[in-house]
Amino acid sequence: MTKTWITVTALSVLLLSSCSAAGEEGSKAADAKTGTKSLKQQLIHAEGTNVMDRIAVPKGYERVPVEEGSYGDYLRNLPLKPHGSKVHLFNGELKAKEVYEAVLNVDVGERDLQQCADAVMRLRAEYLYGSGKLDKIHFNFTNGFKADYATWRKGNRIEVSGNKVSWSKRGAASDSYEVFRSYLNMVFAYAGTLSLSKEMRQVPLSEMQAGDVFLEGGTPGHAIIVLDMAQNPKTGEKLFLLAQGYTPAQDIHVLKNQDNREGNPWYSTAFEGKLNSPEWTFTKEQLYRFTD
């Protein structure tokens, strides 16, 4: 996200919420007496420590199979902070809006670097690093410079002077996690939604898979990642979970679906018109995928 702030809402949702408040309280009381779980209680398992265990699929749906060790498998097994945790900014302050259902247990760093596009790159890079696919870790700067981890880990560092970028040998080769994170901080400083939109490829909504990214490149721009998917075997309808980082840099969080009144965080690929995430609106044509 080229480092900015954003918002949205709907009068009809506010009216429905206001008119149904008493009814919802009565429903909660009935649930308590009968022992029946609300939809949110059925979907959100507070004891779950990762995405798959915390967030169940709605009745009639099954999680889309993914290959063990794949990016999709990695994403649905990402660790979460305890249920009820809040999103914090890099400086320790709380995120103003509670637009999230869960918070990933992934550090945000101590600088205002890991924003929206950076969160997408962080998850992709962490997966590749942990899988030993070090030569596949590379991202482009906004000016087109290819910043590849293979060159960085050999002891080379990137020098930036105005719009001129070059490599300079500065130390010994190392595959340490500390060196890997220093590489990512450099990427976060000079890459963003615009550069991602140029290096990723567009994919049809019908071919969506975990790891794909809804992306609007620009100033401002935004990026949110498809974290997991489910499908109804009878109807073929597909659902997906979304996660984002934001500006200022903050914890990566699993987004609510504010169009679902009962606390269901799943989105449907059958959305009409535009995809309304809590803090940005995307079109169907803005779905992207890393090329390798």
C-alpha positions, 0 to 999 in steps of 0.5 A: 500500500503506498503508505496511506489511510482508508474507510467505508460503511452502509446505512442499511447495515446500521438500520438493520443492526439498530432494529434487530438489537433487541431480537439478537439479545433475545436470541442469545438468551434462548441459545443460553437456555437451549444450549444451541450455539450461535453461527459465530460460536459454530464457526469461531473456535476460541481454543484454536491456535491456527487459522484452520483450527480457529475458523471452521467452515459453514455447514455444507462446506468443506475446506478445499484440499491443498498439497501438504507443504504447499503455500496454501497448506502453510497459510491455513496453518499460520499461528494465531494470537489468543482469541480476543487479541487486539491488533497493535501498530508497530509502535504498540498503539491499538488499531482504531477499527476492529475490522478483524476476526483474528490476529496472526502471531507474526511480528510486525517489527519496530518500524513503520515498514510492514504495511499492506503489500509488505504483509503479503510479501512477508508471508510469501517470503517466510513460506519460501524461506522455511521451505528452503526455496531460498532462490525463489525469494525475490521482489521488485522495487517500485522502480523495477530493480530486482531485489533477490535474496540469493544475491543478498545472502551472499553478503551483497547489500543494496545501495539506493541513491535517488532513483539509482539502485545497485548491489555492493559487496559488504560482508560474508555470506549468511543464511541466518534468519537475522540476515533474511529479515534485514533483506525483507526490511529493505524490500518493504522500504522500496516495494509496494502495491504498485511494484507488486501489481507489475510483477504478479499476474492477474488470475480469473476469480473462478481460478482463485486459490489460497495465496492469491491477492486482491491488489490495487497498485497505486498511490493510494493502493491496497493488498489483501491475501486469500488465506484459505478456501472452502467449497460446497460439494453440492452447489460448487460455491466457493468461500474464502478468508482474507487477511491484511496488513495496513497503514501504519504498519500493524499486526497482520489480521484475518478480516471480518466480512461485515456484510455477514451479520452473524459473525461469519468471516467467510466471503463468497466468490459469487459476490456481485459487483465489487468485493467489499472488504472492511477497509477497501473495495476491489473489483473481480479483475484485481485478483493476482498471483505470484508467478513462481 
